Amino acid sequence: MSKKRFNGKAIYNPSGKAGEYSYWACNFYVGCSNMCEYCYCRKGILSNALLKKCFKNETDALAVFQEELTQNIIQLQQYGLFFSFTTDPMLEETHKLHWKAIYFAMENDVPVKILTKCVGGWIDQLRTEVHPSWKKLLAIGFTLTGHDELEGNSASTKERIRAMADLHKAGYKTFASIEPVVDFVSAYSMITLSRKVCDLYKIGLMSGKEYNAKERRDAECFFEMLKGDTGQKFYLKDSLITLLKLDRDKLPEQFVRRDYNLFDYNIGDIVPYKNSRGNVKLARITLLEKVDNGKIWFKGIDTQTGANVWYPVHISKELKKGGKP
């Protein structure tokens, strides 16, 4: 990404821990009524979502958003846009403005990632009313800690996982934020319960917490179990990498980097292709490369024979969704 950072009223380039989640984000509101005990928003004025003071009203906020998105359209189409770091975008008091912005983004081919602890009518709306072509542009994430008693007005863990399953079945990309890790047993149980309906796990520690010797051993055991989950994708935030003294460059392939793209093929993915005999086979991607006509092809290794594969991504995607290339 360009080293020049953008800091608009609505859209901006996050830094620090937030920057690990997304290169681009949008914040309309500050505060949250979920009342999670581990969140800085649980007390005082921040216990309710308030429109940021830089906006006159929600109409003005949407107009500013549209202008800033248009200004940064190329990079946003490449990296996507995250909602939101300063509130839950699917609260009753925040979701209307967020959906207007999300629809505008998708109309302009900007991928969108939503992180929430809420469920409700918007789940059914996504399953029945959103244009099918937009499903490739929208990923919905749910925070899963396994500790409902700490999460106030949020939907229960069971409700969130059920919503994730419904959206995944409907064809949306899904992800889970296993953050904060309250304890490592609960964190792993969240992965176990959602593994069939979650495309990516992002895992981070409790902010400011000091971990004792037993907790560090629990973290090491947690990591060893993740190493055995070769069918999943995990992003370990820097806090966990530091605690475990890991070298990110030497992690197994299911541990992805910050630039992992939920919306497209990535190195390490196992994808379909047709061999010279017309048989559909599977290959693990080792390289993605743009060819002269602008199309993306992948180099890979056949998962059964070990043969080298060179194949167009767009045809592989047709095979993946059951089409006839």
ABEGO torsion letter per residue (X at the ends): XBABBBBBAABBBBBEAAAAABABBBBABBEBAAGBAABAAABEAAABBBBBAABABAAAAAAAAAAAAAAAAAAAAAAEBBOBAABBAABAAAAAAAAAAAAAAAAAGBBBBBBBABBEAAAAAAAAABBAAAAAABBBBBBBAGBAAAAEABBBAAAAAAAAAAAAAAGBBBBBBBOBBABAAAAAAAAAAAAAABABBBBBBBBGBBBBAAAAAAAAAAAAAAAABAABBBBBBAAAAAAAGBBAAABBAABBBAABBAABBBBGBBBBBBBAAGBBBBBBBABBBBBAAGBBBBBBBBAAAGBBBBBBAAAAAAAAAGBBX
